[in-house]
Amino acid sequence: MIKIFTVDEQFSDMRIDRFIKKKINDMPQGLIEKNLRNGKIKLNNKKIKSSQRVKINDKLMFFNFDFKENLKKKLSQYQPAKKIIKSNEKQIIENNDDFVVINKDSGISVQGGTKSNKNLIDIFRSSRIFENTKPYSVHRLDKDTSGIFLIAKNRKTAQLLTSLFRLRRVHKTYLAICHGPMTKQQGILKDSLVRYKNNKKIIENAESSFKVIDKNSLCSLVEMKPITGRKHQLRKQLLLLGNPIIGDSKYNLQRQTPINKKNHLMLHSYEIKFMINEKKYTFNAPIPVYFEKYLKIKRLRF
């Protein structure tokens, strides 16, 4: 028995192992390698390696392959209720042929993981907006951070937007409410941030510009513009400065008193700017209701 999958435009130039995982429910890498070696999986009737890239109209061929026995099922994939899908669709700021811009709620992950099942990609995978395509994540936004988030509608746009982020041609502006009064009105933060991967210590240079919009003796409203794109960059840098973000349960000072009773992370991705084919795009995400209320309670002007 032979089963054949034909490569279409959105998967062109993708590695063969990634193409298999996309088409066949996240087939384990070890199983892919084994069946490529023994010739049960071929490309255009030829044995190939997992690193080879596919082209439009290539034929991925499975020979005498027991799909029920060998394939890993997506049991953990989040299945959103219609109410949740509609709620997130209402957060859309821009919807065109190539990408969607949404105002992400705090408390929802971009992608599913071991610690979080509910996520944006699975929600929009079930949305009518992606009925004839699939959502592609092109950048990060922390689970508890609200605001601007881009989702590509096709692989070509996903590759383009990913490249723009990598080349620092996407400019993002965040709003943060921090503990204490900032000593400087504006400036550039340059830090060496530490993170660990598989018990290996990694040091990364991080750079962000900041400007204080308003402050008092308790807290500051700060505009942040990351220049580099490190994980948790703004949260770590503001902690190092001595002004951690209110509601941050991970990057905080133990001596600080909790003044944010509902424990919202007061970090909002407010604006994004980029250019595609000489066309400029600028999108803004209104601040959440809890963020606005907190500003009023603390008498900070925005």
C-alpha positions, 0 to 999 in steps of 0.5 A, a space after each residue: 500500500 502506498 500513501 502519497 502527499 503532494 507538496 503545495 506552495 505554503 510548504 515549499 523549501 521546508 525540511 522533509 522532517 518538518 513537512 512530515 510532522 506538519 502533514 502527519 500529526 507531529 510524527 516523532 523524529 526518531 520514527 521519521 529517521 528510521 523510516 527514511 533509512 529503511 525506505 518506507 518513506 521516500 520523496 519522488 520515489 527516491 530515498 532521502 535524508 531528513 534534512 533535504 528540502 521539499 519543492 512544489 509538487 514533490 511527492 512524499 510517499 509512504 510504503 506499507 506504513 501502518 499509520 494507526 500503529 506508528 503515528 503519534 496522536 495530537 491528544 494534547 492539542 487544545 480544543 477551544 469552545 466556540 465562545 473562546 474563539 469568538 471572544 478572541 476574534 473580537 480582539 482582532 485589530 487588523 485582518 488581511 490576506 497575509 496576517 492578523 493583528 490581535 490585542 492579546 489578553 493577559 493570561 493566555 499563551 501564544 503556543 501550547 506547552 507542558 505548563 499551558 494548554 490554552 493558547 492562541 494558535 490552537 484557538 485561531 486554528 479553529 477560527 473561520 478566519 483561518 478556514 482555508 489556511 493555518 495560523 503561523 506564530 512569528 514572534 514571542 509575547 509572554 503569557 501574562 503580557 497583553 497587547 499587540 501580537 501578529 499571526 501570519 496566514 501563510 508560510 511565505 508571510 511567516 518567513 518574511 515577518 520572522 526575518 523582519 524580527 530577526 533583522 530588527 526591522 520591527 519596532 515595538 513599544 511597550 507600556 509598563 507600570 513599575 514599582 517606585 519612582 524611576 531616577 532617570 527620565 529617559 535613556 538606554 538600558 544595556 545589560 548582560 542577561 543570564 538564562 539557562 538551557 539544559 543546565 548550561 549558563 547563557 549570557 546575552 547582551 540586551 538593549 532597550 530604550 525607555 522614557 518615563 511618562 509619569 511617576 510618583 513616590 509609589 510607581 512609574 509609568 514607563 514607555 519601553 522600546 526593546 532594541 534586542 529581542 531577548 526572552 523576558 528582556 524588559 522584565 529582567 532589565 527593569 528588575 536590574 534597574 531596581 524598578 520591577 514591573 508591578 504584578 511580576 511574580 518571577 522578576 521581583 524584589 522580595 522586599 517589595 510590598 504587593 500593591 497589585 491585588 489581582 496580580 496582573 502583570 502591568 506590561 502591555 505591548 502597545 504599538 508595532 511598526 514595520 514595512 513590507 514592500 515599501 508599505 508602512 504598517 503601524 498598529 496600536 492596541 488599547 490598554 486593558 481595562 485593569 491597566 487603565 483602572 490601575 493608572 487612575 488609582 495610582 494617579 498616573 497620567 497616560 
